[in-house]
Amino acid sequence: MAKREGEAVCVTGGSGYIGSWLVRLLLERGYTVHATVKDLKDEKETKHLEDFEGAKSRLMLFQMDLLNYDSIVTAITGTTGVFHLASPCTVDEVRDPEVAPNVSLPVHISISIKGTINVLTAAKELGVRRVVVTSSVTAIVPSPNWPADAVKNEECWTDEEYCKQKGLWYPLSKTRAEKAAWEFAKENNLDIVVVNPGMAMGPIIPPALNASMLILLRLLQGCTEVFEDIFFGSVHVKDLARAHILVYENISATGRHLCVEAISHYGDFAAKVAELFPEYKVPRLPKDTQPGLLRAKDASKKLMDLGLEFIPIEQIIRDAVQSLKNKGFIA
């Protein structure tokens, strides 16, 4: 499945941090892009997309609600491929799951699952050729029952019971949404592939920070949290966008695709940030912040075999911190 000049694809969550990069690269490759946003009247969601090269002639913006099926159909109509990135995600949902536990948990998870099924249903009904679903490494970890001597890979799934016991609602929602996607695809003969990214960082296009960049910002500001159950590794946001296009265009790409520069511990990441930017008060963290997690440099072998050469962690951090400076988040 090679690139087709002028081929139309839909990107849900197109105004977000990862979505914006994907829209930009798709336009650069000659695609026509239907990008969805939450509010067409909000320039914070639309202006940066409209400024991309090629946007005037090949970008169409659609206001979409994951729970409004008709709005999804409108956005996908006329496209041959869908990149489903839209998902409820905030750092505070990861960091503070005790907020309104009887309300936010079921709503958060149900939106993630129902929204995914709505997008896949529309894609099936409209004859879309392939759907790329953005999942997360949090659908792979935490997985305490995985063999201790085995590097975690695409065959590993997050332990749902463990997440419920620990109040890890975001990993639980991503896991359930991805499993629902696979079940739907199997039952309805829909061609889907999945990308499971780690902590996406690098140059910021939209005005707001994504969860991973906010975690980096908090680290630079001295936050000592170690994310014991959920951290898995980093990926440059441009590599992540490229990974989505690779698995869409290559018919040989099947199944899940772990997308991290390396499997590493949050303590490794914090130490590298401190080394590269000693002027910030980055806290010293215990080296094994993720007990039992085996480190690996080639965990994303499936994407490497498709030709993706990952930007190294040093450059990821430099690009991310420089962008935080340029955008005025840090001095």
C-alpha positions in Angstrom: 0.0 0.0 0.0 2.1 2.9 -1.3 1.4 6.6 -1.0 -1.1 7.8 -3.5 -0.8 11.5 -4.5 -4.0 13.3 -3.5 -5.4 10.3 -1.6 -7.7 11.5 1.1 -7.2 10.3 4.7 -8.9 11.3 8.0 -7.0 12.1 11.2 -9.1 12.2 14.3 -7.7 14.4 17.0 -5.9 16.3 14.3 -5.3 19.4 16.4 -3.5 17.6 19.1 0.3 17.3 19.7 0.7 14.0 17.8 -2.1 14.7 15.4 -0.7 18.0 14.3 2.6 16.4 13.4 0.8 13.6 11.5 -1.3 16.1 9.6 1.8 18.1 8.7 3.7 15.0 7.4 0.7 13.7 5.5 0.3 17.1 3.7 4.0 17.0 2.9 3.6 13.6 1.3 0.8 14.8 -1.0 -2.2 13.5 0.9 -5.5 15.3 1.2 -6.3 15.4 4.9 -9.6 15.5 6.8 -8.6 16.6 10.3 -11.0 16.6 13.2 -11.1 19.2 16.0 -13.3 19.7 19.0 -14.3 23.3 18.1 -14.0 24.8 14.6 -14.4 28.3 16.2 -11.4 27.9 18.5 -8.3 29.2 16.7 -6.1 27.4 19.3 -7.3 24.2 17.6 -7.4 25.3 14.0 -4.8 28.1 13.2 -1.7 26.0 13.5 -3.2 23.4 11.1 -4.3 26.0 8.6 -0.7 27.4 8.5 0.8 24.1 7.2 2.2 24.1 3.7 -0.5 22.6 1.4 -3.3 23.2 3.9 -5.1 25.7 1.7 -5.7 23.2 -1.1 -5.6 19.8 0.7 -6.7 20.2 4.3 -10.3 20.1 5.4 -11.2 20.6 9.1 -14.2 18.9 10.7 -15.8 19.4 14.2 -16.1 16.0 15.7 -17.4 14.5 18.9 -16.4 10.8 19.6 -19.9 10.2 21.0 -21.7 11.8 18.0 -21.7 9.2 15.3 -23.0 11.5 12.6 -20.1 13.9 13.1 -17.6 11.0 12.7 -19.3 9.9 9.5 -19.1 13.4 8.1 -15.4 13.6 8.7 -14.5 10.2 7.3 -16.8 10.4 4.2 -14.6 10.6 1.0 -11.5 9.1 2.6 -9.7 5.8 2.0 -7.8 5.7 5.3 -8.3 6.7 8.9 -5.8 7.5 11.6 -7.6 7.4 14.9 -5.8 9.4 17.5 -8.6 11.2 19.3 -8.8 10.0 22.9 -9.5 11.5 26.3 -6.0 12.0 28.0 -4.7 14.3 30.6 -1.7 14.0 32.9 -3.9 14.7 35.9 -6.0 11.6 35.0 -2.8 9.6 35.2 -1.5 11.4 38.3 -4.6 11.8 40.3 -7.1 9.0 39.7 -8.9 9.6 43.0 -10.7 12.7 41.7 -14.4 11.9 41.5 -13.8 8.1 41.3 -17.4 7.2 40.9 -17.9 9.6 38.0 -14.7 10.2 36.0 -13.6 6.6 35.8 -16.5 5.0 34.0 -17.1 8.1 31.8 -13.4 8.2 30.8 -13.2 4.6 29.9 -16.6 4.5 28.2 -15.7 7.5 26.0 -12.4 5.9 25.0 -14.1 2.5 24.0 -17.3 3.9 22.5 -15.4 6.6 20.6 -13.1 3.9 19.1 -16.0 1.7 18.1 -17.9 4.6 16.6 -14.8 5.5 14.4 -14.3 1.9 13.3 -18.0 1.4 12.6 -18.0 4.5 10.4 -14.8 3.4 8.7 -16.4 0.0 7.9 -19.6 1.4 6.6 -17.9 3.9 4.4 -15.5 1.3 2.9 -12.3 2.7 4.4 -9.3 0.5 3.3 -7.2 0.6 6.4 -7.5 2.2 9.9 -4.4 3.0 12.0 -5.4 3.1 15.7 -3.2 5.0 18.1 -3.0 3.0 21.4 -0.2 3.4 23.9 2.5 1.6 25.8 0.1 1.8 28.7 -1.8 -1.0 26.9 1.4 -3.1 27.3 2.5 -2.1 30.8 1.9 -2.5 33.7 2.1 -6.2 33.3 3.5 -7.8 36.5 2.8 -11.3 35.4 5.0 -11.1 32.2 8.1 -13.3 32.5 10.8 -11.5 34.5 13.5 -12.6 32.1 11.7 -11.5 28.9 11.8 -8.1 27.3 8.3 -6.8 26.9 7.0 -6.7 23.3 3.8 -6.5 21.3 2.5 -9.8 22.7 2.4 -8.3 26.2 -0.8 -6.8 27.5 -1.5 -4.6 30.5 -3.0 -6.4 33.5 -6.5 -5.0 33.9 -7.0 -6.3 37.4 -3.7 -4.7 38.5 -4.8 -1.4 37.1 -8.1 -1.5 38.9 -6.4 -2.4 42.2 -3.9 0.5 41.7 -6.3 3.0 40.4 -4.5 3.3 37.0 -7.5 4.4 35.0 -5.6 5.7 31.9 -3.8 2.4 31.2 -7.0 0.6 31.8 -8.9 2.7 29.3 -6.3 2.4 26.6 -6.1 -1.4 27.1 -9.8 -1.9 26.9 -10.2 0.5 23.9 -7.5 -1.4 22.0 -8.9 -4.8 22.8 -12.3 -3.5 21.7 -10.8 -2.3 18.4 -9.2 -5.7 17.7 -12.4 -7.5 18.5 -14.5 -5.2 16.2 -11.9 -5.6 13.4 -12.0 -9.4 13.7 -15.8 -9.6 13.8 -16.3 -7.1 10.9 -13.3 -8.0 8.7 -11.9 -4.5 9.0 -8.2 -3.9 8.2 -6.6 -2.2 11.2 -3.0 -1.8 12.5 -2.1 -0.4 15.9 0.7 1.9 17.0 1.7 1.8 20.7 3.8 4.9 21.5 5.7 5.7 24.6 6.4 9.2 26.0 6.1 11.4 22.9 8.3 14.5 23.0 9.9 17.1 20.7 8.9 20.3 18.9 5.5 21.6 19.9 3.1 22.7 17.1 -0.2 23.4 18.9 -0.5 25.9 21.7 -1.2 23.3 24.5 1.1 20.8 25.9 0.5 17.0 25.6 0.7 14.8 28.6 4.3 13.7 28.0 5.7 17.2 27.5 3.9 18.3 30.6 5.6 15.4 32.5 9.0 16.7 31.2 8.1 20.3 32.2 7.2 19.1 35.7 10.5 17.2 35.9 12.4 20.3 34.9 10.5 22.1 37.7 11.6 19.5 40.3 8.8 17.0 40.3 10.0 13.8 42.0 7.2 11.4 40.9 8.7 8.2 39.3 5.6 6.8 37.4 6.5 3.4 38.7 3.7 1.5 36.9 3.4 3.3 33.5 6.7 4.6 32.1 8.2 2.6 29.3 10.4 4.8 27.0 10.5 7.9 24.9 9.9 8.6 21.2 10.4 11.7 19.1 7.0 13.1 18.1 8.1 13.3 14.4 9.2 9.6 14.6 5.8 8.7 16.0 4.0 10.5 13.1 6.3 8.8 10.6 5.5 5.4 12.3 1.8 6.0 11.7 2.4 6.7 8.0 4.7 3.7 7.7 2.2 1.2 9.0 -0.6 2.8 6.8 1.4 2.6 3.6 3.0 -0.8 4.1 0.5 -3.6 3.5 3.0 -6.0 5.2 2.4 -4.1 8.5 0.1 -6.1 10.7 -0.9 -6.2 14.4 0.6 -4.0 17.1 3.7 -1.8 16.8 5.6 -0.7 19.9 7.0 2.7 19.2 9.7 3.8 21.6 13.3 4.8 21.0 14.2 2.3 23.8 12.6 0.5 26.7 14.1 2.4 29.6 13.3 3.5 33.2 12.0 6.9 34.1 15.1 7.3 36.3 17.3 6.8 33.2 15.3 9.6 31.4 15.5 11.9 34.4 19.3 11.3 34.7 19.8 12.1 31.0 17.7 15.3 31.3 19.9 16.4 34.3 23.0 15.6 32.3 22.0 17.6 29.3 20.5 20.5 31.2 22.3 20.9 34.5 21.0 24.5 34.9 17.6 23.0 35.9 17.0 21.5 39.3 16.1 18.0 37.9 15.7 15.7 40.9 17.8 12.6 41.4 15.6 9.5 41.2 16.3 5.9 42.0 17.8 4.2 38.9 15.3 1.4 38.8 12.1 3.5 38.9 10.2 0.7 37.1 11.1 -2.5 39.2 11.7 -5.5 37.0 11.4 -3.7 33.7 14.1 -5.0 31.3 15.8 -2.3 29.3 16.2 -2.8 25.5 17.4 -0.7 22.6 15.6 -2.6 19.8 12.2 -3.2 21.3 10.5 -1.5 18.4 12.0 -4.0 15.9 8.7 -4.2 13.9 8.9 -0.5 13.0 12.7 -0.7 12.5 12.1 -3.5 9.9 9.8 -1.2 8.1 12.6 1.3 7.8 12.1 3.6 10.8 15.4 4.9 12.3 14.6 6.3 15.7 16.0 9.7 16.8 18.2 9.0 19.9 17.1 10.1 23.4 19.6 12.9 23.6 18.1 14.6 20.6 14.6 14.0 21.7 15.3 15.7 25.0 17.2 18.6 23.4 14.4 19.2 20.9 11.7 19.0 23.6 13.4 21.4 26.1 14.3 23.9 23.3 10.6 23.9 22.2 9.5 24.4 25.8 11.8 27.4 25.9 10.7 28.7 22.5 7.0 28.5 23.6 7.7 30.3 26.9 6.9 27.4 29.2 10.3 27.6 30.8 13.0 30.3 30.8 
